[in-house]
Amino acid sequence: MKKHILKLATLSALMIVIASGCKKELVKDVSQDRFEDEIENAARIADAEISPDDIIADENSELFEIENEGINPNYFVDETDFEDADVEEGVAGSGKSMKAKRKRIAAKSFIHCLRKLDLEKKQVLKVKLLLGKYRDCKSSSVKRARALYSKIRAPYIAKYKRLVYSYKNGKITKKELVKSVYSLRVSFAKDLRKAQIKEKLHVAFKNCYKKMLRELHGVLNTKQWTKFVACVK
């Protein structure tokens, strides 16, 4: 009888241990699933359709371009964007203009969400380090994107310069210039969409972005991570 009771007690204890282990495993699975969902949601970047109105045309500098080569600002972020810089808009092509461009990237990307987190000094250093790694990860994709963009843009720059030259030399009116430049914008936007720069490089960009987000999760505390994920949606 005693042996029978002992066997039952042992079996009950074993069942409790197994049940406890299953419960812990279930909690772990649910927690992991929630984390994966958070990463996917944070990495879900909505790319706006390229529009002719997005293309910048400046008569003085003969500039004809679309900011960030038509790629989402989140994919152009590097560690320098995490530093606050009080920079005004500058002349196209100047160092001041480049700093202003980096400032706009920071404002339109996940960087502005990071700046809201009140990070400690150690966290700031770690964030800059992982942003540097993020830059390195996507560097080859950025080079390919920019090379393709430059190839498509080159003939349009030549056409735009000819139009500006004609206007400045009185061969065409301001109205004719504006009309012709808009036609160039429409064609340029169409060619960029046709080239599918974003689509071709999206997987490589997103993989680097998700890798960076996973590392960022390890740097932030629970409250900071929750706030960051809510911000980047």
C-alpha positions as CSV (number, residue, x, y, z in Angstrom):
1,M,0.0,0.0,0.0
2,K,2.8,2.4,1.0
3,K,4.6,1.6,-2.2
4,H,1.4,2.3,-4.2
5,I,0.9,5.6,-2.4
6,L,4.6,6.5,-3.0
7,K,4.2,5.7,-6.7
8,L,1.1,7.9,-7.0
9,A,2.9,10.8,-5.2
10,T,5.9,10.5,-7.5
11,L,3.7,10.4,-10.6
12,S,1.7,13.5,-9.3
13,A,4.9,15.4,-8.7
14,L,6.2,14.4,-12.2
15,M,3.0,15.6,-13.8
16,I,3.2,18.9,-11.9
17,V,6.8,19.4,-13.2
18,I,5.7,18.6,-16.8
19,A,2.7,20.9,-16.6
20,S,4.8,23.7,-15.2
21,G,7.4,23.2,-17.9
22,C,4.7,23.3,-20.6
23,K,3.2,26.5,-19.1
24,K,6.6,28.2,-19.1
25,E,7.2,27.0,-22.7
26,L,3.8,28.4,-23.6
27,V,4.6,31.8,-22.0
28,K,7.9,31.8,-23.8
29,D,6.3,31.0,-27.2
30,V,3.7,33.7,-26.7
31,S,6.3,36.3,-25.7
32,Q,8.5,35.3,-28.7
33,D,5.6,35.6,-31.1
34,R,4.7,39.0,-29.7
35,F,8.3,40.1,-30.2
36,E,8.4,38.8,-33.8
37,D,5.2,40.7,-34.5
38,E,6.7,43.9,-33.0
39,I,9.7,43.6,-35.2
40,E,7.6,43.0,-38.3
41,N,5.4,45.9,-37.5
42,A,8.3,48.2,-36.9
43,A,10.0,47.1,-40.1
44,R,6.9,47.6,-42.2
45,I,7.9,50.8,-44.1
46,A,5.3,52.4,-46.3
47,D,7.0,53.8,-49.4
48,A,5.1,56.7,-51.0
49,E,4.5,56.5,-54.7
50,I,7.1,58.6,-56.7
51,S,5.3,61.8,-57.9
52,P,6.5,64.4,-60.4
53,D,5.9,67.0,-57.6
54,D,8.6,65.2,-55.5
55,I,11.3,66.2,-58.1
56,I,13.3,69.3,-57.2
57,A,14.2,71.6,-60.1
58,D,16.3,74.7,-59.4
59,E,17.2,77.1,-62.2
60,N,20.1,78.8,-60.4
61,S,22.0,75.6,-59.6
62,E,20.5,73.7,-62.5
63,L,19.5,71.0,-59.9
64,F,17.2,68.3,-61.1
65,E,16.7,65.5,-58.6
66,I,14.4,63.7,-56.2
67,E,15.4,63.7,-52.5
68,N,17.0,60.5,-51.2
69,E,17.0,59.0,-54.8
70,G,13.4,58.0,-54.2
71,I,14.3,55.6,-51.4
72,N,12.6,55.8,-48.0
73,P,14.6,57.9,-45.5
74,N,14.7,55.0,-43.0
75,Y,17.1,53.2,-45.4
76,F,19.5,56.1,-45.6
77,V,20.0,56.5,-41.8
78,D,23.5,56.3,-40.3
79,E,25.0,57.0,-36.9
80,T,25.6,60.7,-37.7
81,D,21.8,61.3,-38.0
82,F,21.4,60.5,-34.3
83,E,23.2,63.7,-33.3
84,D,21.2,66.8,-33.0
85,A,22.2,69.4,-35.5
86,D,20.7,72.9,-35.7
87,V,21.2,73.4,-39.4
88,E,19.3,75.8,-41.7
89,E,18.6,75.1,-45.4
90,G,21.7,75.8,-47.6
91,V,22.6,76.3,-51.2
92,A,22.4,73.1,-53.2
93,G,25.7,71.3,-53.4
94,S,27.2,73.1,-50.3
95,G,28.3,71.4,-47.1
96,K,25.5,73.3,-45.3
97,S,23.0,71.8,-47.8
98,M,24.3,68.3,-47.1
99,K,23.9,68.8,-43.4
100,A,20.4,70.1,-43.9
101,K,19.6,67.0,-46.0
102,R,20.8,64.8,-43.2
103,K,18.6,66.7,-40.8
104,R,15.6,66.1,-43.0
105,I,16.5,62.4,-43.1
106,A,16.6,62.3,-39.3
107,A,13.2,64.1,-39.1
108,K,11.5,61.8,-41.6
109,S,13.0,58.5,-40.3
110,F,12.9,56.4,-37.2
111,I,15.7,58.6,-35.7
112,H,13.1,61.1,-34.4
113,C,11.5,58.2,-32.5
114,L,14.8,57.4,-30.9
115,R,15.3,61.0,-29.8
116,K,12.1,60.8,-27.8
117,L,13.3,58.0,-25.5
118,D,15.5,59.9,-23.0
119,L,18.4,57.4,-23.4
120,E,21.2,57.1,-20.9
121,K,24.8,57.9,-22.1
122,K,25.7,54.2,-22.4
123,Q,22.6,53.5,-24.4
124,V,23.4,56.4,-26.8
125,L,26.9,55.0,-27.4
126,K,25.4,51.6,-28.1
127,V,22.7,53.0,-30.4
128,K,25.4,54.9,-32.4
129,L,27.4,51.7,-32.7
130,L,24.5,49.6,-34.0
131,L,23.6,52.4,-36.4
132,G,27.1,52.2,-37.8
133,K,26.7,48.5,-38.3
134,Y,23.3,49.2,-40.0
135,R,25.1,51.6,-42.4
136,D,27.7,49.0,-43.2
137,C,25.0,46.3,-43.7
138,K,23.1,48.3,-46.3
139,S,26.1,50.1,-47.9
140,S,26.2,47.8,-51.0
141,S,22.5,48.1,-51.5
142,V,22.6,51.9,-51.2
143,K,25.5,52.0,-53.8
144,R,23.5,49.9,-56.3
145,A,20.4,52.1,-55.7
146,R,22.3,55.3,-56.3
147,A,24.1,54.0,-59.3
148,L,20.8,53.0,-61.0
149,Y,19.3,56.3,-60.0
150,S,22.2,58.3,-61.4
151,K,22.0,56.3,-64.7
152,I,18.3,57.1,-65.1
153,R,18.8,60.8,-64.0
154,A,21.8,61.6,-66.3
155,P,19.9,62.3,-69.5
156,Y,17.3,64.3,-67.7
157,I,19.9,66.6,-66.2
158,A,21.2,67.3,-69.7
159,K,17.7,68.1,-71.0
160,Y,17.0,70.3,-68.0
161,K,20.2,72.3,-68.5
162,R,19.4,72.8,-72.1
163,L,15.9,74.2,-71.2
164,V,17.4,76.5,-68.6
165,Y,20.0,77.7,-71.1
166,S,17.3,78.4,-73.6
167,Y,15.3,80.4,-71.1
168,K,18.2,82.4,-69.9
169,N,19.1,83.3,-73.5
170,G,15.6,84.3,-74.3
171,K,14.8,81.4,-76.7
172,I,11.8,80.3,-74.6
173,T,9.5,82.1,-72.2
174,K,9.1,81.4,-68.5
175,K,5.7,79.8,-69.2
176,E,7.3,77.4,-71.8
177,L,10.1,76.6,-69.4
178,V,7.7,75.7,-66.6
179,K,5.6,73.5,-69.0
180,S,8.6,71.7,-70.4
181,V,10.2,71.1,-66.9
182,Y,6.9,69.6,-65.7
183,S,6.9,67.2,-68.6
184,L,10.5,66.2,-67.7
185,R,9.4,65.6,-64.1
186,V,6.6,63.4,-65.3
187,S,8.9,61.3,-67.5
188,F,11.6,61.1,-64.9
189,A,9.1,59.9,-62.2
190,K,7.8,57.3,-64.7
191,D,11.2,56.0,-65.5
192,L,12.1,55.7,-61.8
193,R,8.9,53.7,-61.1
194,K,9.6,51.5,-64.1
195,A,13.1,50.8,-62.9
196,Q,11.7,49.5,-59.6
197,I,14.7,50.6,-57.6
198,K,12.9,50.3,-54.3
199,E,11.4,46.9,-55.2
200,K,14.6,45.4,-56.4
201,L,16.5,46.4,-53.3
202,H,13.7,46.2,-50.8
203,V,14.5,42.8,-49.4
204,A,18.2,43.7,-48.8
205,F,17.3,47.0,-47.2
206,K,14.6,45.4,-45.0
207,N,16.8,42.5,-43.8
208,C,19.4,45.1,-42.6
209,Y,16.7,47.1,-41.0
210,K,15.2,44.2,-39.1
211,K,18.6,43.1,-37.9
212,M,19.2,46.6,-36.6
213,L,15.8,46.6,-34.8
214,R,16.6,43.3,-33.1
215,E,19.8,44.7,-31.8
216,L,18.1,47.9,-30.7
217,H,15.6,45.8,-28.7
218,G,18.6,44.5,-26.6
219,V,19.7,48.1,-25.9
220,L,16.4,49.6,-24.8
221,N,14.4,48.7,-21.7
222,T,10.9,47.5,-21.9
223,K,9.3,50.9,-21.6
224,Q,11.6,52.5,-24.2
225,W,11.0,49.6,-26.6
226,T,7.2,49.9,-26.3
227,K,7.4,53.6,-26.9
228,F,9.7,53.2,-29.9
229,V,7.5,50.6,-31.5
230,A,4.4,52.7,-31.0
231,C,6.2,55.7,-32.6
232,V,7.5,54.0,-35.8
233,K,4.1,52.6,-36.7
